[in-house]
Amino acid sequence: MSLSNLKTALAATGEGEDDGLASSRQFVTFTVGSDVFAVEMQPVQEIIRVPEVVRVPLTPPSLNGLANLRGNVLPIICLRTLFNLEQREADDATRALVLNLGQPLGFVVDRVASVIMVEEEQIEPVSNVQTTINTSLLTGLLKQVGGHELVMIIDFAALIQGSFSENSLLQRVASNAGVLTLGDEEADDETSDELQLVSFTVAEQEYGIAIDDVQEIVQIPEHIVSVPKSASHVRGVMTLRQRLLPLVSLREMFCLPGQATDERSRILVVSLAGMSVGIILDSVNEVLRVPAAQVEPMPPMLARDQAMAELTGLCRLNDGKRLVSVVSAERLLQHQSVQRVLNETDKEPSVDEDLMDSAETDDEEQLVVFRLGNEEFGVPIDSVQEIVRVPENLTHVPKAPEFVEGVMNLRGVVLPVIDQRRRFGLPSIESNDRQRIMVFVINEMRTGFIVDSVAEVLKISRSLIEPAPSLSSEQQRLFGRVANLPKHKRMIQLVEPRQLLADGELDALARVA
């Protein structure tokens, strides 16, 4: 219910202002538990049903999470939790009062009672009662209104300051919305004898493609437009950032058994010489760094097979127990049927309104999106050194810091591994094959963080990225920005990798490594 609608409803009851009520003030009354409270109308922007929220780690328990209100990020705060009352599920009467306290905030109440006009003589100043009751969270009391003898007027600004004392929730904190990249001093020296691959699975076989040729990784769209008279392995086209993107099934291109896509399926967008194609995969695994010595050319017998023309090498990992076939993006895009559909799509550009407001590279950020529970988080792709599987057993180091899960051997280097769930104050889960270790370099210290899964690589327009509401000092330090995608009903919290570890923790990790 908007403010104008509230005033219209009030006028319909005959309680609107007139010359005789010039000294009257307007209040919204509401209940939390068995008590009735009031707030002055002026800061009330609207009254809404309790929306779905994205939960934010490292914030006070009274914060339900962040909601999307017509394209704007809205923190939702539970008054029951703030008042130390028993929690209960929202029902048809539960509402959120949206107040403007320097920035819009939503406060969940059990029920909105009424909108009333109150004359000045019915308002008891807080100074008259502060000697007998704690008035630190009140601005006054209403006498004999709405059938109640006394109604407390809540000071929401003081309520927030008391509950979020470390923060400035009352002002939207300005934060730098520029691209986050590692400085030269933090990046690993690139070596010419190392191949960096995005590995993926098709029909239980593992393949890899050079990361330089990978534009992004996206989810399977709901609708794929088929292309008439195209080869069987050309599934069709989808819109992706103002262009039609042809989609190719590697299962069918490699003459492997067909299979329907599911929630793990992904599209690997490969780009070369201005041409792009989407490759439909069963799942994306990790980012591999493979020494050139472990990459062998395809065996001569297979190299002569036209059906294997897109494969240029084999990576022998784990002493030969794991084989990864290297796919050539160049040969893939030169395939006759792919070329034909590329030529067709070049003639029919279309506008993608999903994620991009502009096609300019400078106006977008490329993120690696990972999941912890039901929530999505993103980090700048340049900050991710690699993504690897979680080994069956991590080596536990005696007297290591509590936040260190263990260490692993990553190509001869000791890598400390940290459980991201524990760092964010989330409950632990059992190990599973979807978990991954994301490797960052923080102040020249290479560190791995276990996440529930790596979802995709995504390019997002900077116009969709905004400063996150300041909810706690640690949250603001780690999640200073949020990508709000209302058309997709998604909200991705952007993590600042440099803030994942404090200085003291870095020193402790150096001793472990």
N, C-alpha and C positions, 0 to 999 in steps of 0.2 A: 504494500500500500504506500503510495507516494505521499509526500508532505501535503501537496495540493489536495489530494483525495481525503486526507485526514481533516483538513480544514473544511472541505465541502461537507463531509459527514457531520462535523461539529455544527456547521451552520444549519443543517437539516434538523438538528435536535433543539434549535432555538437558543443555543448557548454561545453564539458568535458574539464578537465584540461589537459594542455600539458606544454612543457617547456616554452612556451611563456606566459603562464598564471600562473606561479608559485606564483605570488602575488595575484591571484584571490581568492575570497571567495564565498561559495555557500549559497544561501538563499532560503527559501520557502516564497512566498508571498501569502497573503490571505486577504479577505475582511470581515469587521464587520460593518454592516450598510452601509454607503456610503463611508467609508474610507478604504484605502489599507494599510496594515501593512506587516512587514517582520520579520522573525526569522531566525537566522543562522542555517544551516543544522545540525551542530554537535549534539545538544541535541535532535533532532527529531528522534524518534524511528520508528514511522509509522504514517500513516494517515488512519483513519477508518471512516465508517459510524457511526452515533450517536447510541450507544447501549442502550438497556433497562437498567434502573438503579433501585437500591433500595435506597429510600430516607432515609436520616439520620436526626433524630431530633437534635435540639440544635446546628445547624451549620449555617453559613452565607447563605443568600438567593442565592448567586451566585453558590453554590454547588448544582448541579442537583441531585447528589447521587453517589452511588458506582456501578460500572459495573464489570462484570466478563469477563476478557480478557484472553482467553485460560488458565483458571484455576487460574489467578492472579486477585487480587482485585485492581481496577483502579478507583480513584476518577475522576468524570467528572465535570468540571467547565465551566460555561457559560460566555463567554466574553461579550455578550450583557448586561447581568446583571452587570458585573463589570464596564462596560462603561456607565451605566445608560441609556441604549437604550430601546426602546419598545420591549417587548417580542414577539416572533413569533414562530409558529410551525416549526419543522424541515422539510425540503423538500429534494428532490433528490440531491440538491447541498450541503446541510449542511454536514459538516465533523467535526471530532474531531482530533485535532493534539495531538499526544501522545509524550510528552517531558519528558526526564529524568532530573529532577531537584533534584537529590539526591534520588528520588523515582519517578516512572512513574506517570504522571498526564495527564489527557485528557482535552483539551481546545476546546470547541465548537465554531466554526467559521461559518459564513454564506456560504463561498465558498473558496476553495483553488484555487488560480489563476495560479501559475506556480512555477517551480523550475528554478532558474537563477544563472548564474555565474556573479559576480560583481568584477571589478578591484578596487584596493585600492583607486585610485584617484576619484572613484565614491562614496566613502563612506565619508560622512561629520561627523567628530567627534562631539560628543554631547557637548564638551566644547566650540565649536565655535558658538553654537546657544543658550546656556543656559541663556544668558543675555536677550534674547527676548522672549523665550517660556519656559513653564514648561517642563523640561526634566527629571523629577524624575523617569519616567517609560520608558525612552528611553536609548538606548546605542549608537544611532547615526541615521543618515538619509541616504537613498540611492538616488542618483541624476540621473535622466534620465535613468530609468530602466523599462522594461516591459511596455513601453508606458506611464509611469507616470513621472511627473516632480520631485516629491519628495515622497518617501515612508518611513514611520517611522519604525525603528527597535525596537520592543518591548523588554523590559527587564522583562521577565516573573518572574524571581526570585523576583525583586522589586515589581512587580504587586501582587504577592502572599503575600509578607510580609506586604504590605499595606492593603490588604483586610482581611488577616487572622493574624492580628498583635499579637494575644495572643498565637499563636501556632508555632510549628515547622513543617510546612507542607513539608519543604524541606528535612527533614530526617525522615525516618520511625522510630517511637518511639519504643524502646525495651520495651516489657511488659511481665509479667510473664504468661506463658501459662500453668501453673500447675492447678490442680483441685482447684476450689473455694468451700470451705466448711465453715460453721459456726464453730467458736471455741466453746469449751465446755462451756465457760462462756456465750455464746449467745444462746445456745440451751435450750429449755424448759426441765425441769426435766420430764423424762418419768415416767408415773404412770401406775401401773399394773391394775388399775380399769378403764382403758380407751381403747376403741377400735378405731383404725384408719382405715378408709375404703375409697376406691375409689368408688364413687357412679356412676351408669350409668343407662340408660333407655333402656328398651326393651318392645315394644308394649305398650308404655305409662305407664309401671309399673317400679318402681324404685328398683334397687338392689345395693348391695355393696359387695366388696370383700376386704379382708385384704390387706393393702398396702404393707406389707412385702412379699406377694406372687406375687406382680405385678412387672414384669421385665421392661416393657415399654408400651407405647401406641403409635400405629402407624396408618397411614392412610391406607385405602383399596388399595391394588395394582391394577394396570391395568389388570394383568393376574393372575388368580388362576388356578393351575393345578388340575384337578379333579382326584380322587382316585377311580378306578373301584371297584365295589361290596362293597362299604362302606355304612354305615348307612346314612339315609337321612339328618341328621343334620351335618354330616361331609362334609363341602363345598369343601375341597381339601387341597392343600398345597401351600406355598409360600416360597421363599428363604429369610432368615433373618440371616445375619452374619454367613456364612459358614455352615448353617444347613437348612434342610427343616423343615418348621414350619407347623404343621397341623392346619387347621382352622375349628372351630366349630361354628355353628349358634345356639345361645341360644334361638332364636325364635322357631326353630324347635325342639330343645332338650326339651323345656318346653311346646311343643304342642301349641304354639301361632300362630296366623295368619302370613303367610309369607309376606315379603315386600322387594322390591328391595333396595339395598344400595344407598345412596346419599352422598352429600358432608359432611354431619354431621356424617356419619357412621365412626366408628373407630374399630380397632382391639386392644383388651386388651391382652397383652402377659403375661400369667401366668406361673411361673416357680416354680417347687417343686422337690426336690431330683434329680436334674439333668435333669428333663423332662420339656419341655415347650410346651404350646399349645396356639394358638391365638383364642380368643373369639370374634366373630363378634357382635357388639353392634349397637343400633340405634344412641346413642350419649353418650359421657362421660360428667358427670355433674360437680362434685366437689370432693374435699377430705374432708371427715367428721371425726370429732373426737367425738365419742359417749361414754358417761359414761356407764360403764358396767351395771348400774342399769336400763338403758333404753333399754337393750337388753334382749329379752325373748326367750326361746326355742320355736321351732315350736310347734304349738298345736298338741296333740297326734294323732288326726285323720289325719292331714296332714303328720305327721312324718312317719306314716305307709305306705303312698303312695309312691311306688317306683319312680313314676314320679317326686316326690318332694325330692328325696334323696339328691340332691346337695345343698338344702337349710337347713341351720342349725339354723337359728334364725330370729327374727324380731326386728327391731329397731323402737321404738315409739318416734317420734320427734314432736315438736310443740304441746305438750299436746295431743298426739295421733292422730293429724290431718294428719300427714305424716308418712307413713309406708315404711321402707326400708328392703327388704328381704336380709339376709346375705347368700352369696354363698360360699360354701366350695371349695377351690382350690383342696384340697386333694381328696375329693369325685369326683370332676369333672374329675380329671386326672385318677381316678381309674375306670371310666366308661368303660365298656367292649369295645365299639366301638372306644373310644378314645385311649385305650391301643393298640388296633390292628393297628390303623393308626400310632401311635407312633413307634411301632415296625417296621412297614414298612419303615417309613422315616429314622429310625436309620441305615438302611441298605444302604441308598442311599444319603450320604452326598454330598452337592454341594457347590460351592464357590459363595458367594454373593459379587459382585464387586460394589454394589451401594454406601454404606456408609463406609464400613470398610476395612482398609488395614491390620488389625490384629485382631485376636480373643481374645487377651489378655485383661483382664479387666483393667489392669494398663494403657493401651494405649488408653483408651476411656473415655469420659465424658458423664454423663447422665444429660440431660437438660429437663426442662419444657418449651415448646415453646408456646408463646402467640402472639396474633395479635393486632395491632393498625392500623386501616385502612387496606391498602394492604401490610403492612410490617410485617415481622416476627421478633420476639425478643426471646431470650432464657436466662434462669437463671439456675444455678446449682440446681438440684433437692433437694439437702440437705439444700438449703437456704429457700425453700418454706415450711412454717409451715403447711398450709392447703389452700384449694381453696373452696370458698363458694359462694353461689348465692348473688346477690345484693338485699337487702331488698326493699320492695315497697317504704318505706319512711326512709330516713336517718334523724337522729335528728341533726338539725343545732344548733351549740353552739354559743351564742352571743360573739362577740369580739374574735372569733377564727381566726387563721391565714387564709389569703385568699386562700392558697393552700389546706386547709382542706375542703373537700366536706361536711363532717358531721361525726357523730359517730353512731355506732350500738352496740347492746348488743350481744356479742358472748359468750354464756354460762356463763353469769354473769360477764363478763369482758367488760369494755368500750373499743371499738376498734375504734381509729381514722381512717377515710377512706379518701383517696386522689385520685383524678381523674388523672390517668396516662397521659391521653391525654393533660390535661392542663399543667402538669409538663414538657411534651415534646414539648410544643408549637404547638400542633395540634388542629384543629377546633373541637368543641364539637359536639356530636351526641345525638339523642334522646335515652332514656333508652330502652333496649330491653332484651329479655329473654336469649340471648346468652352471655351477659356481665357476668363477674365473678370478684370476689374480691380475689386477691392473697395476702396471709398474710405472711409477713416477720417479723423477729425479727432483729431490727437494734439497736445495742448498748443497748440491753436488753429492747428495746421499741417495742412492738408488733404493727404493722401498716399494714393496708390494702390498696391495690392499685387496682383501677377499671381498667380492661382491656376489650377490645372489645370481646375477646373470648380466651379460652385456647384450643390450637390446638391439642397438643400431647406431650407425653413423648418420648424422642429420645436419643439413644446412638450414639455418634459421635466419630470417631477416632480423636485423638489429632493431627494427621498429617493433618487433614482438617481444623484445627483451627490455625489462624495466627493473629498477631497484626493488629489492625485496623489502617488505615491511620490517622494521627493526624490532625483533621480538625478544632477543636475549643477546648479550654481548658476544657469546661464542657462536650463536647462530648467525649473527650479522657478519662476523669475521669469516665464517665458512661459506655461508649462502647469501652473499650480498646481492645477488640478482636472481630473477626468475623469468623463464620463458613462458609466456602465457599464450596458449594456442586454443582460443575459444571454439573455433570451427571444428577442432578435433576433440574438444572436451578434455584437453590435456594441459597440465601445468608441470613444467620441468624445473626443478630447483638446480641452479648452477653452482657448482662447487669450485672454490678457489684452491687449487692443489697445493699452493705454497703454504696455506694455512692449515693443512691436515696435521702437521706436527709442530709443536712449540720448540723453542730453541733448546730447552733442557732435554726434551725428548729426542731431538736430533743428536745431542751429545751422547745420550744413553744408547741410541741405535748404533752410533759409530763404534762404541765399545763392543756391541754384539757382533757387528759385521767384521 
